[in-house]
Amino acid sequence: MACINPDGTLAPSAQSILTALRGGAAKAETLAQQAGLPLFRVRSSMRELVQAGLVTEQEGAYALTDAGSERLKAIAA
């Protein structure tokens, strides 16, 4: 299941992950717990979110980019 829909909108799982990242950088295991998602889904979503430029990865921890923050703001509006 893709976390970014063909029309460019975020799937609910991606929204949950990005929202969890608002609290700061975190590892996939922590994000899975915070977002209430299976670890395999978080890991596959992270690959897609990194490719889309919404998240960065450094030493196993993921962080929200400015583009990811903007995407979340657009959803909330």
Secondary structure, 3 states (H helix, E strand, C coil): CCCECCCCCECHHHHHHHHHHCCCCEEHHHHHHHHCCCHHHHHHHHHHHHHCCCEEEECCEEEECHHHHHHHHHHHC
